[in-house]
Amino acid sequence: MNAEDVILRPLEERDFEQFVQLQQEALQQAPEAFGSDYESYQALSLLDKEQQFEMLLHYPYNYLLGVFTPEGRLIGMAGFMCEHTKPKVRHKGRIWGMYITPQYRGRGLGERLLRQLLLSAKEDAGCEQVLLSVATTNQAAYGLYLKLGFLRYGTEYRALKLGDTYVDEHLMMRLL
Ligand SMILES: CC(C)(COP(=O)(O)OP(=O)(O)OC[C@H]1O[C@@H](n2cnc3c(N)ncnc32)[C@H](O)[C@@H]1OP(=O)(O)O)[C@@H](O)C(=O)NCCC(=O)NCCS
């Protein structure tokens, strides 16, 4: 399956179960890529998970863009948020939680997902620029962001702490 075969659409309430599965997988598989951690997410009640999820269903300002196979399986996602009610910061959006399940990597899906997110941020949310952060050791994601025109404007040392290990993050931005 190639990038042109997948379906991209914002997640909806009916995607809750698939979202939880993929979120848990992502937190286990790529812990340095996310601010949240697997154990805390696992410890949440079903109701808390549902409430958290529902707060992310406000397209185009605060949502998750999903990558689905033609059969409807969720295989990737990325989050977007923009504080559109605040005049001083609503020109900026933030991208977070970008993830493609390992089996489907290296086929252009991440790139297609990110391109669609950038388009929606500009056209639908009215954003002028987007920000993100990425672990300095994450060659794949950093390469993707550079390819799509993101610039590094700084590095936050010790941005995350996983056990006893600190993770530095590059801070990146792109004008839309
Ligand atoms: C980062 C991630 C989303 C990329 O998804 P993907 O579908 O494999 O990426 P694509 O196939 O669309 O690749 C697009 C570009 O990204 C870069 N890239 C992807 N994988 C790469 C790798 N392993 N090494 C270096 N660059 C890579 C390349 O520039 C590539 O373009 P090219 O194929 O013309 O060389 C995926 O690796 C992933 O989910 N990683 C774990 C979670 C994560 O790190 N998220 C980012 C948090 S900031």
The ligand as an SDF file (V2000), in Angstrom:
LIG
                    3D

 48 50  0  0  0  0  0  0  0  0999 V2000
    8.6740   10.1910   11.7490 C   0  0  0  0  0  0  0  0  0  0  0  0
    7.6760    9.2860   11.0410 C   0  0  0  0  0  0  0  0  0  0  0  0
    6.2560    9.8170   11.2990 C   0  0  0  0  0  0  0  0  0  0  0  0
    7.9700    9.2860    9.5270 C   0  0  0  0  0  0  0  0  0  0  0  0
    6.9450    8.5870    8.8640 O   0  0  0  0  0  0  0  0  0  0  0  0
    7.1890    7.8010    7.4760 P   0  0  0  0  0  0  0  0  0  0  0  0
    5.8500    7.4930    6.9090 O   0  0  0  0  0  0  0  0  0  0  0  0
    8.1080    6.6530    7.6720 O   0  0  0  0  0  0  0  0  0  0  0  0
    7.9340    8.9220    6.6030 O   0  0  0  0  0  0  0  0  0  0  0  0
    7.9200    9.0490    5.0170 P   0  0  0  0  0  0  0  0  0  0  0  0
    8.0560    7.6970    4.3950 O   0  0  0  0  0  0  0  0  0  0  0  0
    6.7580    9.8610    4.6060 O   0  0  0  0  0  0  0  0  0  0  0  0
    9.2710    9.8590    4.7420 O   0  0  0  0  0  0  0  0  0  0  0  0
    9.2490   11.2180    4.3570 C   0  0  0  0  0  0  0  0  0  0  0  0
   10.6240   11.8140    4.5650 C   0  0  0  0  0  0  0  0  0  0  0  0
   10.9880   11.7510    5.9510 O   0  0  0  0  0  0  0  0  0  0  0  0
   12.4080   11.5130    6.0560 C   0  0  0  0  0  0  0  0  0  0  0  0
   12.6280   10.1990    6.6610 N   0  0  0  0  0  0  0  0  0  0  0  0
   11.7070    9.2310    6.8800 C   0  0  0  0  0  0  0  0  0  0  0  0
   12.2760    8.1640    7.4810 N   0  0  0  0  0  0  0  0  0  0  0  0
   13.5820    8.4800    7.6260 C   0  0  0  0  0  0  0  0  0  0  0  0
   14.6780    7.8090    8.2190 C   0  0  0  0  0  0  0  0  0  0  0  0
   14.5380    6.6010    8.7530 N   0  0  0  0  0  0  0  0  0  0  0  0
   15.8750    8.4440    8.2530 N   0  0  0  0  0  0  0  0  0  0  0  0
   16.0310    9.6670    7.7410 C   0  0  0  0  0  0  0  0  0  0  0  0
   15.0030   10.3850    7.1700 N   0  0  0  0  0  0  0  0  0  0  0  0
   13.8140    9.7830    7.1200 C   0  0  0  0  0  0  0  0  0  0  0  0
   12.9410   11.5450    4.6410 C   0  0  0  0  0  0  0  0  0  0  0  0
   13.2560   12.8940    4.3450 O   0  0  0  0  0  0  0  0  0  0  0  0
   11.7390   11.1080    3.8320 C   0  0  0  0  0  0  0  0  0  0  0  0
   11.7680   11.5560    2.5140 O   0  0  0  0  0  0  0  0  0  0  0  0
   12.4670   10.6430    1.3590 P   0  0  0  0  0  0  0  0  0  0  0  0
   11.7070    9.3620    1.3710 O   0  0  0  0  0  0  0  0  0  0  0  0
   12.2770   11.4400    0.1140 O   0  0  0  0  0  0  0  0  0  0  0  0
   13.8850   10.4650    1.7640 O   0  0  0  0  0  0  0  0  0  0  0  0
    7.7970    7.8180   11.5440 C   0  0  0  0  0  0  0  0  0  0  0  0
    9.1450    7.4180   11.4390 O   0  0  0  0  0  0  0  0  0  0  0  0
    7.3430    7.6090   12.9700 C   0  0  0  0  0  0  0  0  0  0  0  0
    6.1400    7.4400   13.2450 O   0  0  0  0  0  0  0  0  0  0  0  0
    8.2880    7.5970   13.9560 N   0  0  0  0  0  0  0  0  0  0  0  0
    7.9770    7.3530   15.3510 C   0  0  0  0  0  0  0  0  0  0  0  0
    7.2220    8.5000   15.9920 C   0  0  0  0  0  0  0  0  0  0  0  0
    7.9620    9.7830   15.8700 C   0  0  0  0  0  0  0  0  0  0  0  0
    9.1690    9.8290   15.9710 O   0  0  0  0  0  0  0  0  0  0  0  0
    7.1960   10.8740   15.6930 N   0  0  0  0  0  0  0  0  0  0  0  0
    7.7430   12.2060   15.5500 C   0  0  0  0  0  0  0  0  0  0  0  0
    7.6150   12.9460   16.8330 C   0  0  0  0  0  0  0  0  0  0  0  0
    8.3200   14.5850   16.7190 S   0  0  0  0  0  0  0  0  0  0  0  0
  1  2  1  0
  2  3  1  0
  2  4  1  0
  2 36  1  0
  4  5  1  0
  5  6  1  0
  6  7  2  0
  6  8  1  0
  6  9  1  0
  9 10  1  0
 10 11  2  0
 10 12  1  0
 10 13  1  0
 13 14  1  0
 14 15  1  0
 15 16  1  0
 15 30  1  0
 16 17  1  0
 17 18  1  0
 17 28  1  0
 18 19  1  0
 18 27  1  0
 19 20  2  0
 20 21  1  0
 21 22  1  0
 21 27  2  0
 22 23  1  0
 22 24  2  0
 24 25  1  0
 25 26  2  0
 26 27  1  0
 28 29  1  0
 28 30  1  0
 30 31  1  0
 31 32  1  0
 32 33  2  0
 32 34  1  0
 32 35  1  0
 36 37  1  0
 36 38  1  0
 38 39  2  0
 38 40  1  0
 40 41  1  0
 41 42  1  0
 42 43  1  0
 43 44  2  0
 43 45  1  0
 45 46  1  0
 46 47  1  0
 47 48  1  0
M  END
$$$$
